[in-house]
């Protein structure tokens, strides 16, 4: 299989971008969501019990 040299960096760049997007959606978004929910619960808890 022969490919032009100009096509290889584009494919690698696309794969890297896809990996980063998967990483963000798999780890960063759930962590951010969990953190914001925990923060909201903490704020509500302190408003009620203080």
CHARMM-style PDB file with segment names, atoms N, HN, CA, C and O in Angstrom:
ATOM      1  N   UNK     1       0.848  -1.203   0.000  1.00  0.00      PROA
ATOM      2  CA  UNK     1       0.000   0.000   0.000  1.00  0.00      PROA
ATOM      3  C   UNK     1       0.881   1.249   0.000  1.00  0.00      PROA
ATOM      4  O   UNK     1       1.693   1.439   0.905  1.00  0.00      PROA
ATOM      5  N   UNK     2       0.723   2.080  -0.991  1.00  0.00      PROA
ATOM      6  HN  UNK     2       0.063   1.926  -1.727  1.00  0.00      PROA
ATOM      7  CA  UNK     2       1.539   3.285  -1.110  1.00  0.00      PROA
ATOM      8  C   UNK     2       0.685   4.521  -0.853  1.00  0.00      PROA
ATOM      9  O   UNK     2      -0.420   4.645  -1.380  1.00  0.00      PROA
ATOM     10  N   UNK     3       1.203   5.421  -0.047  1.00  0.00      PROA
ATOM     11  HN  UNK     3       2.101   5.320   0.381  1.00  0.00      PROA
ATOM     12  CA  UNK     3       0.505   6.667   0.244  1.00  0.00      PROA
ATOM     13  C   UNK     3       1.453   7.832   0.018  1.00  0.00      PROA
ATOM     14  O   UNK     3       2.664   7.697   0.194  1.00  0.00      PROA
ATOM     15  N   UNK     4       0.917   8.950  -0.363  1.00  0.00      PROA
ATOM     16  HN  UNK     4      -0.066   9.060  -0.506  1.00  0.00      PROA
ATOM     17  CA  UNK     4       1.729  10.143  -0.551  1.00  0.00      PROA
ATOM     18  C   UNK     4       2.207  10.656   0.813  1.00  0.00      PROA
ATOM     19  O   UNK     4       1.478  10.553   1.799  1.00  0.00      PROA
ATOM     20  N   UNK     5       3.399  11.196   0.877  1.00  0.00      PROA
ATOM     21  HN  UNK     5       3.992  11.281   0.076  1.00  0.00      PROA
ATOM     22  CA  UNK     5       3.926  11.719   2.147  1.00  0.00      PROA
ATOM     23  C   UNK     5       3.048  12.813   2.755  1.00  0.00      PROA
ATOM     24  O   UNK     5       3.034  12.994   3.973  1.00  0.00      PROA
ATOM     25  N   UNK     6       2.312  13.546   1.906  1.00  0.00      PROA
ATOM     26  HN  UNK     6       2.324  13.399   0.917  1.00  0.00      PROA
ATOM     27  CA  UNK     6       1.497  14.648   2.405  1.00  0.00      PROA
ATOM     28  C   UNK     6       0.240  14.136   3.110  1.00  0.00      PROA
ATOM     29  O   UNK     6      -0.381  14.874   3.874  1.00  0.00      PROA
ATOM     30  N   UNK     7      -0.138  12.888   2.864  1.00  0.00      PROA
ATOM     31  HN  UNK     7       0.367  12.288   2.243  1.00  0.00      PROA
ATOM     32  CA  UNK     7      -1.361  12.361   3.468  1.00  0.00      PROA
ATOM     33  C   UNK     7      -1.128  11.822   4.878  1.00  0.00      PROA
ATOM     34  O   UNK     7      -2.051  11.785   5.692  1.00  0.00      PROA
ATOM     35  N   UNK     8       0.101  11.407   5.164  1.00  0.00      PROA
ATOM     36  HN  UNK     8       0.850  11.437   4.503  1.00  0.00      PROA
ATOM     37  CA  UNK     8       0.378  10.756   6.445  1.00  0.00      PROA
ATOM     38  C   UNK     8       0.190  11.705   7.646  1.00  0.00      PROA
ATOM     39  O   UNK     8      -0.489  11.330   8.602  1.00  0.00      PROA
ATOM     40  N   UNK     9       0.768  12.920   7.630  1.00  0.00      PROA
ATOM     41  HN  UNK     9       1.320  13.225   6.854  1.00  0.00      PROA
ATOM     42  CA  UNK     9       0.554  13.813   8.783  1.00  0.00      PROA
ATOM     43  C   UNK     9      -0.916  14.157   9.008  1.00  0.00      PROA
ATOM     44  O   UNK     9      -1.350  14.298  10.151  1.00  0.00      PROA
ATOM     45  N   UNK    10      -1.684  14.292   7.924  1.00  0.00      PROA
ATOM     46  HN  UNK    10      -1.331  14.176   6.995  1.00  0.00      PROA
ATOM     47  CA  UNK    10      -3.102  14.609   8.085  1.00  0.00      PROA
ATOM     48  C   UNK    10      -3.840  13.484   8.800  1.00  0.00      PROA
ATOM     49  O   UNK    10      -4.671  13.736   9.672  1.00  0.00      PROA
ATOM     50  N   UNK    11      -3.534  12.236   8.428  1.00  0.00      PROA
ATOM     51  HN  UNK    11      -2.859  12.031   7.719  1.00  0.00      PROA
ATOM     52  CA  UNK    11      -4.173  11.089   9.078  1.00  0.00      PROA
ATOM     53  C   UNK    11      -3.793  11.022  10.551  1.00  0.00      PROA
ATOM     54  O   UNK    11      -4.638  10.774  11.411  1.00  0.00      PROA
ATOM     55  N   UNK    12      -2.505  11.246  10.832  1.00  0.00      PROA
ATOM     56  HN  UNK    12      -1.819  11.447  10.134  1.00  0.00      PROA
ATOM     57  CA  UNK    12      -2.057  11.217  12.227  1.00  0.00      PROA
ATOM     58  C   UNK    12      -2.698  12.339  13.029  1.00  0.00      PROA
ATOM     59  O   UNK    12      -3.088  12.147  14.180  1.00  0.00      PROA
ATOM     60  N   UNK    13      -2.802  13.500  12.419  1.00  0.00      PROA
ATOM     61  HN  UNK    13      -2.485  13.656  11.483  1.00  0.00      PROA
ATOM     62  CA  UNK    13      -3.422  14.645  13.088  1.00  0.00      PROA
ATOM     63  C   UNK    13      -4.884  14.348  13.390  1.00  0.00      PROA
ATOM     64  O   UNK    13      -5.380  14.657  14.474  1.00  0.00      PROA
ATOM     65  N   UNK    14      -5.572  13.742  12.413  1.00  0.00      PROA
ATOM     66  HN  UNK    14      -5.169  13.491  11.533  1.00  0.00      PROA
ATOM     67  CA  UNK    14      -6.979  13.406  12.598  1.00  0.00      PROA
ATOM     68  C   UNK    14      -7.154  12.376  13.708  1.00  0.00      PROA
ATOM     69  O   UNK    14      -8.066  12.486  14.526  1.00  0.00      PROA
ATOM     70  N   UNK    15      -6.275  11.373  13.732  1.00  0.00      PROA
ATOM     71  HN  UNK    15      -5.534  11.283  13.067  1.00  0.00      PROA
ATOM     72  CA  UNK    15      -6.349  10.348  14.780  1.00  0.00      PROA
ATOM     73  C   UNK    15      -6.085  10.962  16.150  1.00  0.00      PROA
ATOM     74  O   UNK    15      -6.747  10.612  17.127  1.00  0.00      PROA
ATOM     75  N   UNK    16      -5.124  11.871  16.222  1.00  0.00      PROA
ATOM     76  HN  UNK    16      -4.586  12.155  15.428  1.00  0.00      PROA
ATOM     77  CA  UNK    16      -4.820  12.547  17.485  1.00  0.00      PROA
ATOM     78  C   UNK    16      -6.015  13.366  17.946  1.00  0.00      PROA
ATOM     79  O   UNK    16      -6.369  13.346  19.125  1.00  0.00      PROA
ATOM     80  N   UNK    17      -6.633  14.083  17.022  1.00  0.00      PROA
ATOM     81  HN  UNK    17      -6.345  14.099  16.065  1.00  0.00      PROA
ATOM     82  CA  UNK    17      -7.808  14.890  17.351  1.00  0.00      PROA
ATOM     83  C   UNK    17      -8.943  14.001  17.838  1.00  0.00      PROA
ATOM     84  O   UNK    17      -9.631  14.333  18.803  1.00  0.00      PROA
ATOM     85  N   UNK    18      -9.137  12.856  17.159  1.00  0.00      PROA
ATOM     86  HN  UNK    18      -8.578  12.586  16.375  1.00  0.00      PROA
ATOM     87  CA  UNK    18     -10.187  11.922  17.555  1.00  0.00      PROA
ATOM     88  C   UNK    18      -9.912  11.366  18.954  1.00  0.00      PROA
ATOM     89  O   UNK    18     -10.823  11.234  19.771  1.00  0.00      PROA
ATOM     90  N   UNK    19      -8.642  11.041  19.218  1.00  0.00      PROA
ATOM     91  HN  UNK    19      -7.901  11.148  18.554  1.00  0.00      PROA
ATOM     92  CA  UNK    19      -8.266  10.528  20.534  1.00  0.00      PROA
ATOM     93  C   UNK    19      -8.530  11.565  21.622  1.00  0.00      PROA
ATOM     94  O   UNK    19      -9.048  11.240  22.690  1.00  0.00      PROA
ATOM     95  N   UNK    20      -8.167  12.817  21.339  1.00  0.00      PROA
ATOM     96  HN  UNK    20      -7.746  13.081  20.471  1.00  0.00      PROA
ATOM     97  CA  UNK    20      -8.388  13.895  22.311  1.00  0.00      PROA
ATOM     98  C   UNK    20      -9.881  14.090  22.556  1.00  0.00      PROA
ATOM     99  O   UNK    20     -10.305  14.258  23.700  1.00  0.00      PROA
ATOM    100  N   UNK    21     -10.678  14.069  21.496  1.00  0.00      PROA
ATOM    101  HN  UNK    21     -10.335  13.932  20.567  1.00  0.00      PROA
ATOM    102  CA  UNK    21     -12.122  14.236  21.647  1.00  0.00      PROA
ATOM    103  C   UNK    21     -12.729  13.103  22.457  1.00  0.00      PROA
ATOM    104  O   UNK    21     -13.585  13.334  23.311  1.00  0.00      PROA
ATOM    105  N   UNK    22     -12.284  11.867  22.186  1.00  0.00      PROA
ATOM    106  HN  UNK    22     -11.590  11.680  21.492  1.00  0.00      PROA
ATOM    107  CA  UNK    22     -12.785  10.720  22.943  1.00  0.00      PROA
ATOM    108  C   UNK    22     -12.389  10.862  24.407  1.00  0.00      PROA
ATOM    109  O   UNK    22     -13.197  10.607  25.300  1.00  0.00      PROA
ATOM    110  N   UNK    23     -11.121  11.275  24.659  1.00  0.00      PROA
ATOM    111  HN  UNK    23     -10.464  11.482  23.933  1.00  0.00      PROA
ATOM    112  CA  UNK    23     -10.652  11.460  26.026  1.00  0.00      PROA
ATOM    113  C   UNK    23     -11.498  12.494  26.759  1.00  0.00      PROA
ATOM    114  O   UNK    23     -11.880  12.288  27.911  1.00  0.00      PROA
ATOM    115  N   UNK    24     -11.794  13.619  26.080  1.00  0.00      PROA
ATOM    116  HN  UNK    24     -11.484  13.786  25.144  1.00  0.00      PROA
ATOM    117  CA  UNK    24     -12.588  14.685  26.701  1.00  0.00      PROA
ATOM    118  C   UNK    24     -13.988  14.190  27.031  1.00  0.00      PROA
ATOM    119  O   UNK    24     -14.489  14.425  28.130  1.00  0.00      PROA
ATOM    120  N   UNK    25     -14.631  13.494  26.066  1.00  0.00      PROA
ATOM    121  HN  UNK    25     -14.224  13.303  25.173  1.00  0.00      PROA
ATOM    122  CA  UNK    25     -16.012  13.062  26.286  1.00  0.00      PROA
ATOM    123  C   UNK    25     -16.081  11.924  27.304  1.00  0.00      PROA
ATOM    124  O   UNK    25     -17.069  11.804  28.028  1.00  0.00      PROA
ATOM    125  N   UNK    26     -15.029  11.080  27.368  1.00  0.00      PROA
ATOM    126  HN  UNK    26     -14.226  11.178  26.780  1.00  0.00      PROA
ATOM    127  CA  UNK    26     -15.059   9.933  28.277  1.00  0.00      PROA
ATOM    128  C   UNK    26     -14.681  10.310  29.704  1.00  0.00      PROA
ATOM    129  O   UNK    26     -15.255   9.775  30.652  1.00  0.00      PROA
ATOM    130  N   UNK    27     -13.721  11.226  29.874  1.00  0.00      PROA
ATOM    131  HN  UNK    27     -13.255  11.661  29.104  1.00  0.00      PROA
ATOM    132  CA  UNK    27     -13.177  11.501  31.209  1.00  0.00      PROA
ATOM    133  C   UNK    27     -13.463  12.919  31.698  1.00  0.00      PROA
ATOM    134  O   UNK    27     -13.893  13.102  32.837  1.00  0.00      PROA
ATOM    135  N   UNK    28     -13.231  13.923  30.852  1.00  0.00      PROA
ATOM    136  HN  UNK    28     -12.882  13.775  29.927  1.00  0.00      PROA
ATOM    137  CA  UNK    28     -13.320  15.308  31.313  1.00  0.00      PROA
ATOM    138  C   UNK    28     -14.770  15.701  31.575  1.00  0.00      PROA
ATOM    139  O   UNK    28     -15.070  16.283  32.618  1.00  0.00      PROA
ATOM    140  N   UNK    29     -15.678  15.393  30.642  1.00  0.00      PROA
ATOM    141  HN  UNK    29     -15.434  14.921  29.794  1.00  0.00      PROA
ATOM    142  CA  UNK    29     -17.077  15.787  30.822  1.00  0.00      PROA
ATOM    143  C   UNK    29     -17.735  15.111  32.026  1.00  0.00      PROA
ATOM    144  O   UNK    29     -18.383  15.802  32.812  1.00  0.00      PROA
ATOM    145  N   UNK    30     -17.600  13.788  32.208  1.00  0.00      PROA
ATOM    146  HN  UNK    30     -17.074  13.227  31.568  1.00  0.00      PROA
ATOM    147  CA  UNK    30     -18.179  13.184  33.410  1.00  0.00      PROA
ATOM    148  C   UNK    30     -17.583  13.743  34.705  1.00  0.00      PROA
ATOM    149  O   UNK    30     -18.308  13.960  35.677  1.00  0.00      PROA
ATOM    150  N   UNK    31     -16.269  13.976  34.722  1.00  0.00      PROA
ATOM    151  HN  UNK    31     -15.681  13.800  33.933  1.00  0.00      PROA
ATOM    152  CA  UNK    31     -15.628  14.522  35.916  1.00  0.00      PROA
ATOM    153  C   UNK    31     -16.142  15.937  36.195  1.00  0.00      PROA
ATOM    154  O   UNK    31     -16.411  16.286  37.345  1.00  0.00      PROA
ATOM    155  N   UNK    32     -16.278  16.755  35.133  1.00  0.00      PROA
ATOM    156  HN  UNK    32     -16.060  16.471  34.199  1.00  0.00      PROA
ATOM    157  CA  UNK    32     -16.782  18.114  35.286  1.00  0.00      PROA
ATOM    158  C   UNK    32     -18.230  18.091  35.762  1.00  0.00      PROA
ATOM    159  O   UNK    32     -18.616  18.861  36.642  1.00  0.00      PROA
ATOM    160  N   UNK    33     -19.030  17.199  35.174  1.00  0.00      PROA
ATOM    161  HN  UNK    33     -18.716  16.573  34.459  1.00  0.00      PROA
ATOM    162  CA  UNK    33     -20.434  17.079  35.559  1.00  0.00      PROA
ATOM    163  C   UNK    33     -20.545  16.648  37.019  1.00  0.00      PROA
ATOM    164  O   UNK    33     -21.312  17.231  37.784  1.00  0.00      PROA
ATOM    165  N   UNK    34     -19.776  15.623  37.405  1.00  0.00      PROA
ATOM    166  HN  UNK    34     -19.153  15.149  36.783  1.00  0.00      PROA
ATOM    167  CA  UNK    34     -19.813  15.137  38.786  1.00  0.00      PROA
ATOM    168  C   UNK    34     -19.355  16.220  39.759  1.00  0.00      PROA
ATOM    169  O   UNK    34     -19.932  16.394  40.833  1.00  0.00      PROA
ATOM    170  N   UNK    35     -18.300  16.950  39.360  1.00  0.00      PROA
ATOM    171  HN  UNK    35     -17.832  16.809  38.488  1.00  0.00      PROA
ATOM    172  CA  UNK    35     -17.793  18.013  40.223  1.00  0.00      PROA
ATOM    173  C   UNK    35     -18.805  19.131  40.419  1.00  0.00      PROA
ATOM    174  O   UNK    35     -18.968  19.634  41.531  1.00  0.00      PROA
ATOM    175  N   UNK    36     -19.482  19.520  39.354  1.00  0.00      PROA
ATOM    176  HN  UNK    36     -19.350  19.111  38.451  1.00  0.00      PROA
ATOM    177  CA  UNK    36     -20.464  20.600  39.459  1.00  0.00      PROA
ATOM    178  C   UNK    36     -21.678  20.155  40.268  1.00  0.00      PROA
ATOM    179  O   UNK    36     -22.231  20.948  41.030  1.00  0.00      PROA
ATOM    180  N   UNK    37     -22.101  18.904  40.116  1.00  0.00      PROA
ATOM    181  HN  UNK    37     -21.652  18.260  39.496  1.00  0.00      PROA
ATOM    182  CA  UNK    37     -23.223  18.382  40.895  1.00  0.00      PROA
ATOM    183  C   UNK    37     -22.846  18.317  42.375  1.00  0.00      PROA
ATOM    184  O   UNK    37     -23.632  18.706  43.238  1.00  0.00      PROA
ATOM    185  N   UNK    38     -21.644  17.825  42.661  1.00  0.00      PROA
ATOM    186  HN  UNK    38     -21.005  17.509  41.959  1.00  0.00      PROA
ATOM    187  CA  UNK    38     -21.187  17.759  44.051  1.00  0.00      PROA
ATOM    188  C   UNK    38     -21.091  19.156  44.659  1.00  0.00      PROA
ATOM    189  O   UNK    38     -21.440  19.352  45.823  1.00  0.00      PROA
ATOM    190  N   UNK    39     -20.619  20.126  43.875  1.00  0.00      PROA
ATOM    191  HN  UNK    39     -20.336  19.966  42.929  1.00  0.00      PROA
ATOM    192  CA  UNK    39     -20.511  21.506  44.357  1.00  0.00      PROA
ATOM    193  C   UNK    39     -21.894  22.085  44.657  1.00  0.00      PROA
ATOM    194  O   UNK    39     -22.088  22.748  45.676  1.00  0.00      PROA
ATOM    195  N   UNK    40     -22.848  21.833  43.768  1.00  0.00      PROA
ATOM    196  HN  UNK    40     -22.690  21.295  42.940  1.00  0.00      PROA
ATOM    197  CA  UNK    40     -24.211  22.320  43.992  1.00  0.00      PROA
ATOM    198  C   UNK    40     -24.807  21.703  45.250  1.00  0.00      PROA
ATOM    199  O   UNK    40     -25.433  22.398  46.051  1.00  0.00      PROA
ATOM    200  N   UNK    41     -24.612  20.401  45.425  1.00  0.00      PROA
ATOM    201  HN  UNK    41     -24.103  19.837  44.775  1.00  0.00      PROA
ATOM    202  CA  UNK    41     -25.121  19.738  46.627  1.00  0.00      PROA
ATOM    203  C   UNK    41     -24.475  20.326  47.877  1.00  0.00      PROA
ATOM    204  O   UNK    41     -25.145  20.516  48.892  1.00  0.00      PROA
ATOM    205  N   UNK    42     -23.170  20.614  47.808  1.00  0.00      PROA
ATOM    206  HN  UNK    42     -22.625  20.459  46.983  1.00  0.00      PROA
ATOM    207  CA  UNK    42     -22.458  21.195  48.946  1.00  0.00      PROA
ATOM    208  C   UNK    42     -23.018  22.576  49.284  1.00  0.00      PROA
ATOM    209  O   UNK    42     -23.219  22.901  50.454  1.00  0.00      PROA
ATOM    210  N   UNK    43     -23.269  23.394  48.243  1.00  0.00      PROA
ATOM    211  HN  UNK    43     -23.105  23.130  47.293  1.00  0.00      PROA
ATOM    212  CA  UNK    43     -23.822  24.738  48.459  1.00  0.00      PROA
ATOM    213  C   UNK    43     -25.219  24.650  49.078  1.00  0.00      PROA
ATOM    214  O   UNK    43     -25.528  25.376  50.022  1.00  0.00      PROA
ATOM    215  N   UNK    44     -26.060  23.763  48.547  1.00  0.00      PROA
ATOM    216  HN  UNK    44     -25.809  23.172  47.780  1.00  0.00      PROA
ATOM    217  CA  UNK    44     -27.422  23.587  49.084  1.00  0.00      PROA
ATOM    218  C   UNK    44     -27.353  23.108  50.535  1.00  0.00      PROA
ATOM    219  O   UNK    44     -28.091  23.596  51.391  1.00  0.00      PROA
ATOM    220  N   UNK    45     -26.462  22.150  50.805  1.00  0.00      PROA
ATOM    221  HN  UNK    45     -25.862  21.754  50.110  1.00  0.00      PROA
ATOM    222  CA  UNK    45     -26.298  21.628  52.167  1.00  0.00      PROA
ATOM    223  C   UNK    45     -25.932  22.745  53.139  1.00  0.00      PROA
ATOM    224  O   UNK    45     -26.498  22.829  54.229  1.00  0.00      PROA
ATOM    225  N   UNK    46     -24.995  23.598  52.753  1.00  0.00      PROA
ATOM    226  HN  UNK    46     -24.535  23.529  51.868  1.00  0.00      PROA
ATOM    227  CA  UNK    46     -24.572  24.675  53.651  1.00  0.00      PROA
ATOM    228  C   UNK    46     -25.635  25.753  53.799  1.00  0.00      PROA
ATOM    229  O   UNK    46     -25.708  26.406  54.840  1.00  0.00      PROA
ATOM    230  N   UNK    47     -26.453  25.950  52.783  1.00  0.00      PROA
ATOM    231  HN  UNK    47     -26.393  25.419  51.937  1.00  0.00      PROA
ATOM    232  CA  UNK    47     -27.532  26.940  52.901  1.00  0.00      PROA
ATOM    233  C   UNK    47     -28.616  26.437  53.843  1.00  0.00      PROA
ATOM    234  O   UNK    47     -29.223  27.229  54.564  1.00  0.00      PROA
ATOM    235  N   UNK    48     -28.865  25.146  53.849  1.00  0.00      PROA
ATOM    236  HN  UNK    48     -28.372  24.502  53.263  1.00  0.00      PROA
ATOM    237  CA  UNK    48     -29.938  24.588  54.678  1.00  0.00      PROA
ATOM    238  C   UNK    48     -29.484  24.461  56.132  1.00  0.00      PROA
ATOM    239  O   UNK    48     -30.223  24.814  57.052  1.00  0.00      PROA
ATOM    240  N   UNK    49     -28.261  23.955  56.334  1.00  0.00      PROA
ATOM    241  HN  UNK    49     -27.661  23.668  55.587  1.00  0.00      PROA
ATOM    242  CA  UNK    49     -27.848  23.602  57.690  1.00  0.00      PROA
ATOM    243  C   UNK    49     -26.996  24.659  58.377  1.00  0.00      PROA
ATOM    244  O   UNK    49     -26.410  24.385  59.424  1.00  0.00      PROA
ATOM    245  N   UNK    50     -26.915  25.860  57.814  1.00  0.00      PROA
ATOM    246  HN  UNK    50     -27.391  26.083  56.963  1.00  0.00      PROA
ATOM    247  CA  UNK    50     -26.142  26.909  58.495  1.00  0.00      PROA
ATOM    248  C   UNK    50     -26.915  28.205  58.568  1.00  0.00      PROA
ATOM    249  OT1 UNK    50     -26.415  29.192  59.108  1.00  0.00      PROA
TER     250      UNK     50
END
